[in-house]
């Protein structure tokens, strides 16, 4: 969503819903987050319902009239879905096309043919990073787990030596690089430039994924030495296909939206003239929606047709791709409603006022807030959305680069120490056949390394920007 559209929507937002003091607002925030945490962890309530109820509790404790709290929530929900809903949908369609056509398997198999021995962990992190660009984390895990297990078993590799790099690649992309939902919502909330955030996100992601992936996997393999569980090796999608797309066109399709968005950012920096025809053209083709839409349309010819998919299979494929994201859209939307209620109740301004008296840099504060919410709720997306709402006022007066780093600081914090209240924790545990302790020693520590390294790199970049 452009800054202009955000400002237009903000103009229709409700007036501040309460003038409560800092102490009452602080208690309201704690109460709202506590309700969300309790409902998600103790009562296993869906995150959408938990966020909705937590928002109402926040408004009530802050002393807001119920009707105004509801208005703030619905406004935030609508604004958030309007900003990122289409992008999430297009990303889901592209991911489904990539998986069902066998394009993902083609990339995996081609890279693995060139790798072997000590280079295998590096090949796995490369595969996961490329595959992770258009796919949601959970989809990427399901897609790559068969490959991880087969490589570990057939090549007689340690499961952790192969699995940790793959998980690191997926997790870093999920937390730091748009068009994943978390970064997109944070970009929207703080008014950051998507292209600049994407470029800086990739810059931070590369060393982060190297440290948390291939390098850390050496130690993880020593701490937890387990074989690949045979029962968890499912059939790959492409095994049912007579043919599948070639490596080059598949890779080009995946990278197309990234190239278009980065091109827009580069032209904006070099030309810096809104009236210039070249910049106006790139502003259109490099917008997230057009970039992802272009990749989907190109994918029809580079992914589906080479796999033998006729016109009659396109519509069912799109429907199947969209079905799983209903829950994600509702969670992201409800998170946006929670964020808007935080802002309208004055919590964002409270954070701004209090932080003026602290010597903590804004980027570190954003990281710490995201860490706290991540530990409490277990959801990286909820942590990103909530933290973005709390620290949005800090972006006032920041440069383009600084606001992009603010988004990355939030994203880095949202990945900190995944544990038993995170669905990803259990997904990794079951697929790899680990117990809880082993999962903490490997997956949880890896997530913490990603968070700390990425957060540190963001702070270092802030010193030179």
C-alpha positions as CSV (number, residue, x, y, z in Angstrom):
1,X,0.0,0.0,0.0
2,X,1.4,3.4,-0.9
3,X,1.9,6.1,1.7
4,X,-0.8,8.2,0.0
5,X,-3.4,5.5,0.4
6,X,-2.4,4.9,4.0
7,X,-2.9,8.6,4.7
8,X,-6.3,8.6,3.0
9,X,-7.4,5.7,5.1
10,X,-6.0,7.2,8.2
11,X,-8.1,10.3,7.5
12,X,-11.2,8.2,7.9
13,X,-9.9,6.5,11.1
14,X,-11.8,7.1,14.4
15,X,-10.7,9.9,16.7
16,X,-8.6,8.8,19.7
17,X,-10.8,6.6,21.8
18,X,-9.5,7.6,25.2
19,X,-7.4,10.1,27.0
20,X,-6.3,7.7,29.8
21,X,-3.0,8.3,31.6
22,X,0.2,6.3,30.9
23,X,-0.3,4.0,33.8
24,X,-3.8,3.0,32.8
25,X,-2.7,2.6,29.1
26,X,0.2,0.4,30.2
27,X,-2.1,-1.8,32.2
28,X,-4.5,-1.9,29.3
29,X,-1.7,-3.1,26.9
30,X,-0.6,-5.8,29.4
31,X,-4.2,-6.9,29.9
32,X,-4.9,-7.1,26.2
33,X,-1.7,-9.0,25.4
34,X,-2.2,-11.3,28.5
35,X,-5.7,-12.2,27.3
36,X,-4.4,-13.0,23.8
37,X,-1.6,-15.1,25.2
38,X,-3.9,-17.0,27.6
39,X,-6.5,-17.7,24.9
40,X,-3.9,-18.9,22.4
41,X,-1.8,-21.0,24.8
42,X,-4.2,-22.2,27.5
43,X,-7.5,-22.5,25.8
44,X,-6.1,-23.2,22.3
45,X,-8.4,-20.5,20.8
46,X,-7.8,-19.5,17.2
47,X,-5.5,-16.5,16.9
48,X,-8.2,-14.5,15.1
49,X,-10.7,-14.8,17.9
50,X,-7.9,-14.3,20.5
51,X,-6.8,-11.1,18.9
52,X,-10.4,-9.8,18.6
53,X,-11.2,-10.5,22.2
54,X,-7.8,-9.1,23.4
55,X,-8.6,-5.9,21.5
56,X,-11.9,-5.5,23.3
57,X,-10.2,-6.0,26.6
58,X,-7.5,-3.5,25.7
59,X,-10.2,-0.9,24.9
60,X,-12.2,-1.6,28.0
61,X,-9.3,-1.4,30.4
62,X,-8.1,1.8,28.7
63,X,-11.5,3.3,29.5
64,X,-12.7,3.5,25.9
65,X,-16.4,3.4,24.9
66,X,-17.1,0.0,23.4
67,X,-18.5,1.4,20.2
68,X,-15.3,3.4,19.5
69,X,-13.1,0.5,20.3
70,X,-15.0,-1.7,17.8
71,X,-14.8,1.1,15.2
72,X,-11.0,1.3,15.7
73,X,-10.7,-2.5,15.4
74,X,-12.8,-2.8,12.2
75,X,-11.0,0.2,10.7
76,X,-7.6,-1.4,11.4
77,X,-8.8,-4.7,10.1
78,X,-10.1,-3.2,6.9
79,X,-7.0,-1.1,6.3
80,X,-4.6,-4.0,6.9
81,X,-6.5,-6.4,4.6
82,X,-6.7,-3.8,2.0
83,X,-3.0,-3.2,2.1
84,X,-1.7,-6.8,2.2
85,X,-4.7,-9.1,1.4
86,X,-4.2,-9.1,-2.4
87,X,-0.4,-9.6,-2.0
88,X,-0.9,-12.6,0.3
89,X,-3.4,-14.1,-2.1
90,X,-1.1,-13.7,-5.1
91,X,1.8,-15.1,-3.1
92,X,-0.3,-18.1,-2.2
93,X,-1.3,-18.7,-5.8
94,X,2.3,-18.5,-7.0
95,X,3.4,-20.9,-4.3
96,X,0.7,-23.4,-5.3
97,X,1.7,-23.2,-8.9
98,X,5.4,-23.7,-8.0
99,X,4.5,-26.8,-5.9
100,X,1.9,-28.5,-8.1
101,X,3.8,-28.0,-11.3
102,X,6.9,-29.7,-9.9
103,X,8.9,-26.4,-10.4
104,X,10.0,-26.4,-6.8
105,X,11.2,-30.0,-7.1
106,X,13.0,-29.1,-10.3
107,X,14.9,-26.4,-8.5
108,X,15.7,-28.7,-5.6
109,X,16.9,-31.6,-7.8
110,X,19.0,-29.3,-10.0
111,X,20.9,-27.7,-7.1
112,X,21.4,-31.1,-5.4
113,X,22.9,-32.6,-8.5
114,X,25.6,-29.9,-8.3
115,X,26.2,-30.3,-4.6
116,X,27.7,-33.0,-2.5
117,X,29.8,-33.7,0.6
118,X,30.6,-30.6,2.6
119,X,28.7,-28.3,0.2
120,X,25.4,-30.0,0.9
121,X,24.4,-27.8,3.9
122,X,25.1,-24.7,1.7
123,X,23.0,-26.2,-1.1
124,X,20.1,-26.7,1.3
125,X,20.2,-23.1,2.6
126,X,20.3,-21.9,-1.0
127,X,17.3,-24.0,-2.0
128,X,15.3,-23.0,1.1
129,X,16.1,-19.3,0.6
130,X,15.0,-19.4,-3.1
131,X,11.9,-21.5,-2.4
132,X,11.1,-19.4,0.7
133,X,10.8,-16.1,-1.3
134,X,7.2,-16.7,-2.6
135,X,6.1,-19.3,0.0
136,X,4.7,-19.0,3.5
137,X,6.9,-20.7,6.1
138,X,4.6,-23.6,6.8
139,X,4.2,-24.3,3.1
140,X,7.9,-24.2,2.6
141,X,8.5,-26.6,5.5
142,X,6.0,-29.1,4.1
143,X,7.5,-28.7,0.6
144,X,11.2,-29.1,1.7
145,X,10.9,-31.7,4.5
146,X,10.7,-34.6,2.0
147,X,13.9,-33.4,0.3
148,X,15.7,-32.9,3.7
149,X,14.8,-36.4,4.8
150,X,15.7,-38.0,1.5
151,X,19.0,-36.3,1.3
152,X,19.9,-37.1,4.9
153,X,18.9,-40.7,4.4
154,X,20.4,-41.5,1.0
155,X,23.5,-39.5,1.5
156,X,24.0,-40.7,5.1
157,X,24.1,-37.1,6.4
158,X,23.2,-36.0,9.9
159,X,19.6,-34.9,9.8
160,X,20.4,-31.6,11.7
161,X,23.3,-30.9,9.3
162,X,20.9,-30.8,6.4
163,X,17.7,-29.8,8.2
164,X,18.9,-26.7,10.1
165,X,20.1,-24.8,7.0
166,X,16.8,-25.5,5.2
167,X,14.8,-24.2,8.2
168,X,17.1,-21.2,8.6
169,X,16.6,-20.2,5.0
170,X,12.8,-20.4,5.2
171,X,12.6,-18.6,8.6
172,X,14.8,-15.7,7.6
173,X,12.8,-15.1,4.4
174,X,9.6,-15.3,6.5
175,X,10.7,-12.8,9.1
176,X,12.7,-10.3,7.1
177,X,11.8,-10.2,3.4
178,X,8.6,-9.0,1.8
179,X,6.2,-10.1,0.3
180,X,5.7,-12.3,3.4
181,X,2.8,-11.1,5.6
182,X,4.7,-9.9,8.6
183,X,7.1,-7.6,6.8
184,X,4.4,-6.3,4.6
185,X,2.2,-5.3,7.5
186,X,5.1,-3.7,9.3
187,X,6.0,-1.7,6.2
188,X,2.4,-0.6,5.9
189,X,2.2,0.4,9.6
190,X,5.4,2.5,9.8
191,X,5.1,3.9,6.2
192,X,8.4,2.3,5.0
193,X,9.4,2.0,1.4
194,X,8.9,-1.6,0.2
195,X,11.7,-1.7,-2.3
196,X,14.3,-0.2,0.1
197,X,13.1,-2.6,2.9
198,X,13.4,-5.5,0.5
199,X,16.9,-4.6,-0.5
200,X,18.1,-4.1,3.0
201,X,16.2,-7.2,4.1
202,X,18.1,-9.3,1.6
203,X,21.4,-7.6,2.7
204,X,20.7,-8.6,6.3
205,X,19.3,-12.0,5.4
206,X,22.5,-13.3,3.7
207,X,24.9,-13.2,6.6
208,X,22.1,-14.1,9.0
209,X,21.2,-17.3,7.2
210,X,24.8,-18.3,6.8
211,X,25.5,-18.1,10.5
212,X,22.2,-19.6,11.6
213,X,22.2,-22.3,8.9
214,X,25.3,-24.0,7.7
215,X,27.6,-22.8,10.5
216,X,25.2,-23.4,13.4
217,X,24.2,-26.8,11.9
218,X,27.7,-28.2,12.8
219,X,27.0,-27.7,16.4
220,X,23.3,-28.8,16.2
221,X,24.4,-32.0,14.6
222,X,26.7,-32.7,17.6
223,X,24.0,-31.9,20.2
224,X,21.3,-33.9,18.5
225,X,22.3,-36.9,16.4
226,X,19.1,-38.5,15.1
227,X,18.4,-40.4,11.9
228,X,15.8,-39.3,9.4
229,X,12.4,-40.9,10.4
230,X,11.2,-43.2,7.5
231,X,7.5,-42.6,8.4
232,X,7.7,-38.9,7.6
233,X,8.9,-39.2,4.0
234,X,5.8,-38.4,1.9
235,X,5.4,-38.6,-1.8
236,X,6.6,-35.6,-3.7
237,X,4.2,-33.7,-6.0
238,X,6.2,-34.1,-9.1
239,X,6.3,-37.9,-8.8
240,X,2.8,-38.0,-10.3
241,X,3.7,-35.8,-13.2
242,X,5.0,-37.0,-16.6
243,X,7.0,-33.8,-17.1
244,X,7.8,-30.6,-15.2
245,X,9.2,-27.1,-16.0
246,X,12.9,-26.4,-16.6
247,X,15.2,-25.0,-14.0
248,X,15.9,-21.6,-15.7
249,X,12.3,-20.5,-16.4
250,X,11.2,-21.7,-12.9
251,X,13.9,-19.7,-11.1
252,X,13.2,-16.6,-13.3
253,X,9.5,-16.8,-12.4
254,X,10.3,-16.9,-8.6
255,X,12.7,-14.0,-8.8
256,X,10.6,-11.8,-11.2
257,X,8.7,-10.0,-8.4
258,X,11.9,-9.4,-6.4
259,X,13.7,-8.0,-9.5
260,X,10.7,-5.7,-10.3
261,X,10.4,-4.3,-6.8
262,X,14.2,-3.8,-6.5
263,X,14.2,-2.1,-9.9
264,X,11.6,0.3,-8.7
265,X,13.6,1.1,-5.5
266,X,16.8,1.7,-7.6
267,X,15.0,4.0,-10.1
268,X,13.4,6.0,-7.2
269,X,16.9,6.6,-5.8
270,X,18.6,7.4,-9.0
271,X,16.0,9.4,-10.8
272,X,14.1,10.9,-7.7
273,X,11.6,12.8,-9.9
274,X,7.9,11.8,-9.5
275,X,7.1,13.5,-12.8
276,X,9.8,11.5,-14.8
277,X,8.2,9.0,-17.2
278,X,10.7,6.3,-16.4
279,X,10.1,6.6,-12.7
280,X,6.3,6.6,-13.2
281,X,6.6,3.4,-15.3
282,X,8.7,1.6,-12.6
283,X,6.4,2.9,-9.9
284,X,3.7,0.8,-11.6
285,X,5.5,-2.3,-12.6
286,X,7.5,-2.4,-9.4
287,X,4.5,-2.1,-7.1
288,X,4.0,-5.2,-5.0
289,X,0.7,-6.1,-6.5
290,X,1.7,-5.7,-10.1
291,X,5.0,-7.5,-9.5
292,X,3.4,-10.5,-7.9
293,X,0.5,-10.5,-10.5
294,X,3.1,-10.5,-13.3
295,X,4.9,-13.5,-11.7
296,X,1.6,-15.4,-11.5
297,X,0.7,-14.7,-15.2
298,X,4.2,-15.6,-16.3
299,X,4.0,-18.7,-14.2
300,X,1.0,-19.9,-16.3
301,X,3.4,-20.2,-19.3
302,X,6.7,-21.1,-17.5
303,X,5.3,-23.5,-14.8
304,X,1.9,-24.9,-15.6
305,X,2.1,-25.4,-19.4
306,X,5.4,-27.2,-19.3
307,X,3.9,-29.5,-16.6
308,X,1.0,-30.3,-18.9
309,X,-1.6,-28.3,-17.1
310,X,-4.5,-27.3,-19.3
311,X,-6.9,-24.4,-18.9
312,X,-9.3,-26.6,-17.0
313,X,-6.8,-27.1,-14.2
314,X,-6.0,-23.4,-13.7
315,X,-9.1,-22.4,-11.8
316,X,-9.1,-25.4,-9.4
317,X,-5.4,-24.8,-8.7
318,X,-6.1,-21.1,-7.8
319,X,-9.0,-22.2,-5.5
320,X,-6.8,-24.7,-3.7
321,X,-4.0,-22.1,-3.4
322,X,-6.4,-19.6,-1.8
323,X,-8.2,-21.9,0.6
324,X,-5.4,-22.3,3.1
325,X,-4.8,-18.5,3.5
326,X,-8.2,-17.7,4.9
327,X,-7.0,-18.2,8.4
328,X,-3.8,-16.2,7.7
329,X,-5.8,-13.3,6.3
330,X,-8.1,-13.2,9.3
331,X,-5.2,-13.3,11.7
332,X,-3.3,-10.6,9.9
333,X,-6.5,-8.5,9.7
334,X,-7.3,-9.0,13.4
335,X,-3.7,-8.1,14.2
336,X,-4.2,-4.9,12.2
337,X,-7.3,-4.2,14.2
338,X,-5.4,-4.7,17.4
339,X,-2.7,-2.4,16.1
340,X,-5.2,0.4,15.2
341,X,-6.8,0.1,18.7
342,X,-3.3,0.5,20.2
343,X,-2.8,3.7,18.2
344,X,-6.2,5.2,18.7
345,X,-6.1,4.6,22.4
346,X,-2.9,6.5,22.6
347,X,-0.6,3.6,23.4
348,X,1.7,4.5,20.5
349,X,2.1,8.0,21.7
350,X,2.7,6.7,25.2
351,X,5.6,4.5,23.9
352,X,6.9,7.6,22.1
353,X,6.7,9.8,25.2
354,X,8.3,7.2,27.5
355,X,11.1,6.3,25.1
356,X,12.2,10.0,25.0
357,X,13.4,9.5,28.6
358,X,15.2,6.3,27.8
359,X,18.7,5.9,26.3
360,X,17.5,2.9,24.2
361,X,17.7,3.5,20.5
362,X,14.4,3.2,18.6
363,X,15.6,0.2,16.7
364,X,16.6,-1.7,19.8
365,X,13.3,-0.8,21.5
366,X,11.3,-2.1,18.5
367,X,13.3,-5.4,18.6
368,X,12.7,-5.8,22.3
369,X,9.0,-5.2,22.0
370,X,8.7,-7.8,19.2
371,X,10.8,-10.3,21.3
372,X,8.4,-9.9,24.2
373,X,5.3,-10.4,22.2
374,X,6.9,-13.3,20.3
375,X,7.8,-15.1,23.5
376,X,4.3,-14.5,24.9
377,X,2.1,-15.4,21.9
378,X,4.4,-17.8,19.9
379,X,3.4,-16.2,16.6
380,X,5.9,-14.2,14.6
381,X,3.1,-12.6,12.6
382,X,1.2,-11.5,15.7
383,X,4.5,-10.2,17.2
384,X,5.3,-8.2,14.1
385,X,1.9,-6.7,13.7
386,X,1.5,-5.8,17.4
387,X,5.1,-4.4,17.7
388,X,4.6,-2.3,14.5
389,X,1.5,-0.7,16.0
390,X,3.3,0.1,19.2
391,X,6.4,1.6,17.6
392,X,4.8,3.3,14.6
393,X,5.1,6.8,16.1
394,X,8.8,6.3,16.4
395,X,9.0,6.4,12.6
396,X,7.9,10.0,12.5
397,X,10.8,12.1,11.1
398,X,12.9,9.0,10.2
399,X,14.6,8.8,6.8
400,X,13.6,6.2,4.2
401,X,16.5,3.9,5.2
402,X,15.8,4.3,8.9
403,X,12.1,3.3,8.6
404,X,13.2,0.3,6.5
405,X,15.6,-0.7,9.3
406,X,12.8,-0.2,11.8
407,X,10.7,-2.8,9.9
408,X,13.7,-5.2,9.9
409,X,14.3,-4.7,13.6
410,X,10.7,-5.7,14.3
411,X,11.0,-8.7,12.0
412,X,14.2,-9.9,13.6
413,X,12.6,-9.6,17.1
414,X,9.6,-11.5,16.0
415,X,11.7,-14.7,15.3
416,X,13.3,-14.9,18.8
417,X,13.3,-18.3,20.6
418,X,10.3,-20.3,19.2
419,X,9.1,-22.6,21.9
420,X,6.0,-24.7,22.9
421,X,3.4,-22.0,22.1
422,X,4.5,-21.8,18.5
423,X,3.0,-24.0,15.8
424,X,6.3,-24.0,14.0
425,X,7.9,-25.6,17.0
426,X,5.6,-28.6,16.8
427,X,5.8,-28.8,13.0
428,X,9.5,-29.2,13.2
429,X,9.4,-31.6,16.1
430,X,7.0,-34.0,14.5
431,X,8.5,-33.9,11.0
432,X,12.1,-34.5,12.3
433,X,11.0,-37.1,15.0
434,X,12.5,-35.1,17.9
435,X,11.5,-34.8,21.5
436,X,10.8,-31.4,23.1
437,X,14.4,-31.0,24.5
438,X,16.0,-31.8,21.2
439,X,13.7,-29.4,19.4
440,X,14.7,-26.6,21.8
441,X,18.4,-27.4,21.4
442,X,18.2,-27.1,17.6
443,X,15.1,-25.3,16.2
444,X,14.7,-22.9,19.2
445,X,18.4,-22.0,19.4
446,X,18.5,-21.5,15.6
447,X,15.6,-19.1,15.8
448,X,17.3,-17.1,18.6
449,X,20.5,-16.9,16.5
450,X,18.6,-15.5,13.6
451,X,16.9,-12.9,15.8
452,X,20.1,-11.8,17.5
453,X,22.3,-11.8,14.4
454,X,19.7,-10.0,12.3
455,X,19.0,-7.5,15.0
456,X,22.7,-6.8,15.5
457,X,23.2,-6.3,11.7
458,X,20.3,-3.9,11.6
459,X,21.9,-1.8,14.4
460,X,25.2,-1.8,12.6
461,X,23.6,-0.7,9.4
462,X,21.9,2.2,11.3
463,X,25.3,3.5,12.2
464,X,26.2,4.0,8.5
465,X,22.9,5.2,7.2
